[in-house]
Amino acid sequence: MKIFARLLLVTLAILFGALLAELGLRGRTAYDNYRVQKADTQKLSGKVMAGQIVKFSSNRKMVYDLRPNLDVEFMGVPVKTNAEGFRDTDHPLVTPAGKRRVIYLGDSNLFGWGVPYDACFEQVAARQLPKWDSLNMGRPGYNAAQEVECFRVYGLKYKPDVVVVNFISNDTQLPNYIQRSPTDLSASFLMDFIVGRLSRDTLLPPPPPPGYKSGPYKVEDDPTRVPDQYKDLVGWGAVERSYLELAELGRQHHFRIVLLAFPLRDEMGLKYARQAGFEICDSQPGLDRLMKERGISDLRNSDLVLNPQDAHPGPVVHKACGDFLASWFQKNFP
């Protein structure tokens, strides 16, 4: 009887602790929502965090935008955004005379996470392609579905000749900064926290688990395990649907689409890109040569990335990709 009573007390204590944790996480979510909304009303300067440069979007598929007209220091480098919230200058709607127009879609790699603007691969390529007007619509943390929706909302009106999609292996995953109500009863916030789905302080995925060395590390990309309103944004099905949607837009508006594999190739991403009729620009062979020349076997733990805790490509890798991309454009779009 005493053992039963003790087990009951332990069980009740665990349940009570879990309830407190659940309420605490819901309270944190309410605060995070407030923090992002408050940041949108403040003029920023100096060093900022990710939660300060984003703002919630009324477009469910985009989830969040970057704040427009920023002039701050983010991830150790100056970051400016244009009137539409992209790390780029403002562009006229009409393509300048004598030029063709290319729009780049992507996430933090295209944005130039942790590298100066002029060192971003898109800018490296643009300087070698004077007959092209280049628009960078990269946004940290975006997945494939968000990128295509972002293009539909912001990019179509610029009437591009070419759209380049920078695919990386986490483009199937649930984005951060999901707009979740603390009163949402569709799932447990505690369980979501345990599996890493409530990260709000960064545009990066949650940190790898203890003992992780290198290689692919995925966070939530199973549509059956995410909040209902975001199920169509995650998983390979979302990539397939988004790429087919972009292909249809290309047919309607007469632009070509290129899948850029940077910094690493993802065979599943290539599969769905080919299925949608995209052209393929694979920069990984150039990265492989660069690593071989430098005697590097593990990219993540090399000086080619920002640091061992942040595997975003550094300026040297951006330069190699930009040079390759410019050469590829000159060959395929003479």
N, C-alpha and C positions, 0 to 999 in steps of 0.2 A: 504493500500500500504506500509506504514511504517513497519507494522508487517511482511509482506512478505519479505521486504528488510532485516529486522533484522534476520529472520529465514534463509534467504539465506546466510547472512554473518556468522551466527553461523555454518551452515552446511559446508560452505567452510572452516572455521577455523578448524572444527573437521576433515575434510578430509585432510587438510594440515598437521595437527598434526599427523594423522595416517600415512601419507606418510613419514613424518620425522622419526616417530618411526620405520616404516618398513625399511627405509634406514639405520637407526642406528643399528637395529638388524642384518641386512645383513653385515654391517661393523664389528659388534662384532663377527659374525660367521667367517668372513675372518680372524680376529685377533686370534680367538680361534684355527682355523686350523693352523695358523702360530705358535702359542704358543706350541701346541702339537708336531708339526714337529720340532721345534727348540729344545724342551726338549730332543728329541731323539738323538740329536748330542752332548749333554752335559753330563759330568760325574757328577753324583749326590752324595751328602753326606749330613748328618744331617737331619733336618726335611724337609719333602717334602709334596706337595699336590697331590691329585689324578691326576690332569692334567699333572703332571711331571712323573708319573710312567707308564702311558699308551703310546702306539704308535699306529698309524693307521695301520690296516692290509690290505694287498692287496686282502685278501679273503673277499668277500662281506658279506658272512654269519657270519663271525666272528666279523667283524666291527673293533675291536681293539685287540691288544695283550697287555700283560704287558711287560715292558722292562726287558731284561735278565740281570743277574749278578748284580742286585741291592744290595746295603748294606746301608740302610737308616733307618730313623725313620719315620713311617707313622701311623697315628691315635694313637700316643703316645706309640708305641711299636716298637722294632727293626723288620725290614722286610728285608729278603734276598730272592732273586730269583735265580733260577738255569739258566743254559745256554739256556733253552727254555722259560724262563719267568714265571715259576711257583714257588710258595712259597714252595719249597722242595729242597732236595739235588739232584744232578745228579744221574741217574740210568743207569746201563749198559743195552743194548738192550736185552741181554740174561738173563733170570731169574736166579738168583743164585741157585746153586745146592742144592737140598733138600728143596726148597721153592716153594710156589705158589705165583702168583702175582695178586694183586687187584689194580684197578685204580678207583679213585674217581673223579666224575664230579660234579660241582656245582658252586655256586656264592660266595658272600662275607661270608656267614656262613661257608662254607668249607674252604675258604681262611684263615679264622680266623680273621675277621675284629675286630681290637681293642684289641686282646688278644695275648699274647706271643705264639710263634710257638709251643713250647712244650705243651701248654695248649689247642691247637686245638683238637677237638674231634677225628680227624683222627689220630693224633699222640698219643692221650690217648689210642685209640684202638690198634694202631700198637705196642705199648710197651707190650701189653698183648697177641699179636699174633706173636710170634717169628718165626713161620714157614711161615709167609706171607711177601712178599715184597710189600710195600704199596707206591703208587704214588698219590700225591695230585695234581690234575689238576684244582682246583678251581680258578675262576677268578671273582673278584667283578663286579657286574653289568650284568653278563651274564644271558640270559634267556635260556629256554630249547633248542631252535634251535641252539643257539651259542654253548652250551655245547656239543651237539652231533657232530656238525661240528668240534669243537676243538678236540674231541676224534678221529674223522676220520683223521684229519691232524696230530695230535701229538701222539695219544694214540695207534693206531692200531699196529704200528711197535714194541711196547713192548710186544705184544702177551699175553694179560692178561688172567687169568682163570676166573676172576670175574670183572664186572664193576658195581660200585655203583653210582647211580644218586641221588643226594640230591635235592629233589623237594621242593620248597616253592611257596607261592601263587602268587608272582610277576613274575614267570617264563613265563608268557604269554605276558609280556609287552615289549614295544619298548625300546631297550637299549639306554643308553646315548652314547656320543661320536660318533653319527652317522656322517658319512662323507658327509656333505652337502655343496654344492657349494653356495656361496653367490649370484650367478647369476641364481639359480634354480627358475624358474617361475611356477612350478607346484602347489605351495600353498603359502599362505601368512605367512611370518615369524612372523608377529605380532600376527596373530591368533594362530599360533603354540606356541608362547611365553605365550599367555594368558592361554592356556590349559596345559602348563608345558612340552612341548616337545622339548625345546631347551636348557635344562640344560647341561652345559659342565664342570662346576667347581667341580663336585662330581660324584662318582660312585653310589650314592644313588638316589632314586626317589626324586622328588620335595617335599618340606615340606608339611605336611597335611594342609588343609584349616583352617581358624580361627574357633575356637570352637570345633575342633576335639579332642576327648578324647582317644579312643582306638578302636581296631577292624580292620578289613581289609580296606586298603586304596589303591586303584588301580590308576595308571596313565594310559597312553594310551595303550590299548590292542585291539583296533578295527582296523582290517586291512584296512577298507575303509577310515580311517582317518590318515594314515601315508604316508610318501613319498613312491612313487611307488616301488623303489628298495628294500624297506624293508617290503613290505606287507606280504611276505611269512614267516616272522620271528616272527610275533605277533599273538596273539589270541590262542584260544584252538585248532583251526585247525593246527596251527604250532606245538603245543605240540604233538598232535596225529600223525602228519606226522613224526616228529623227533623221537618219540618213536618207531614207526613202522620201521623207517630206522635203528635205533640202534638194534632193534630185529633181523632184517635181517642180519646185520653185525655179531650179535652174532651167528646166525645159520651158516653163512659162515666161521667164524673164531673160532667157538667152545668155546665161553665163555658164562657164565651165567650172568644175569642182575638183579640187586636188586634196587628197589626204596626205598630210605631212606626218611622217613617223619621226618624232623628235621628243626626247633624245634617244629613246629606245623603241624598237619595233614591237608591236603587239599583233600576233597573228590573227586573233579574233577580230580586232579592230580592222585589220586589212581585209578580212573576209567580208565584213558587212559593207565596207567601203567599195570593194569590187562589185559586190552584189548590187549596190546602188548605182554603179556605173562611174564611180569617181576615178580620176587618174591618181597614180601613186607616186609620191616623192619620198623615198626612203633614205633618211640621212644616217641610219645606223652604221653602214659600212665605213663612212668617214669617221665616225666616233670610234669604231673598232680599230681603224688604222692609227688614230691619235693615241689610243690607249696602248697599242702595241709599240709605237715609237717611244712612249714614255715608260714602258715596262710595267704597265698597270693592269692588274687582273681583276680588281674589285672596284668598280666605279664609285660606289657609295663611300668607300673609305679611302678616297684619293683626293688630291688637290684640284681635281676637275669639277668637284661639287663645292657648294658653299662651305659646308663643314660636315663632320661625321654625323651630326644630329639632323642635318637638313640637306637632303640629297638633290636639291634643285641644282641644275647646271650652272657653273660659274662662267665668267666672261670668256674663257678660252673655248669652252664648248659652244657657247653662243656664236663666237666668231667663226668657228669651223662650220656650224650649221648655216649661218648667214652666207658664207662664201659658197657653200654647196648649193644652197637654195637659189642664189643669184645665177650660178652657172646652169642649174636645171631650168630656170625660167628662160634664159637666153637660148637654150637648146630647144625647149618645147613650145615656147611662145615667141618665135622670131619676129 
